[in-house]
Amino acid sequence: SAHTDRRGIVSWLDGRPKPSSIQLVHGDPEARAAMAGYLREKLGYAAHQPEYRDTLEL
C-alpha cells in the first residue's frame, strides 16, 4: 500500500524544509483533524484540513 501512518508522515516531513502550510485532503474527517492537531500542537506546523469545495490559494 502507498498509505502511511503518522510516524511515516512525520519522518517524511523531517527530511524536508518546513513548509509554510500543510493541507490534509485525504482520509476520514476525524483522522485528518487529529493529524492536523498533532502537526500543529506537537510539531508547530500550520496544518489544515479543508472541507469539500473549499478553495485554497497556492
C-alpha positions in Angstrom: 0.0 0.0 0.0 1.1 3.6 -0.7 -0.6 4.8 2.5 1.4 5.6 5.6 0.8 6.3 9.3 1.5 9.3 11.4 5.1 8.1 12.1 5.7 7.7 8.4 4.4 11.2 7.6 6.4 12.9 10.3 9.5 11.0 9.2 8.9 12.2 5.6 8.4 15.8 6.8 11.6 15.7 9.0 13.7 15.3 5.9 12.5 18.4 4.2 12.5 22.2 4.7 9.4 23.3 6.8 6.5 24.2 4.5 4.5 27.3 5.0 1.4 25.2 5.5 0.2 21.6 5.2 -3.2 20.8 3.7 -4.6 17.3 4.7 -7.1 16.5 1.9 -7.3 12.7 2.1 -8.8 10.4 4.7 -11.6 10.3 7.2 -12.5 13.7 8.6 -11.8 12.6 12.2 -8.4 11.2 11.3 -7.5 14.4 9.3 -8.5 16.6 12.2 -6.4 14.5 14.6 -3.4 14.6 12.3 -3.7 18.3 11.8 -4.0 18.9 15.5 -0.9 16.8 16.1 1.1 18.6 13.4 0.1 22.0 14.8 0.3 21.4 18.6 3.3 19.0 18.8 5.4 20.0 15.8 4.5 23.6 15.1 3.3 23.2 11.5 0.5 25.3 10.1 -1.7 22.3 9.3 -5.3 22.5 7.9 -7.9 20.0 6.8 -10.0 21.8 4.1 -13.6 20.6 3.5 -15.2 19.6 0.3 -15.3 22.5 -2.2 -13.1 24.8 -0.1 -10.7 26.8 -2.2 -7.0 27.2 -1.4 -4.6 29.9 -2.7 -1.4 28.2 -3.6 
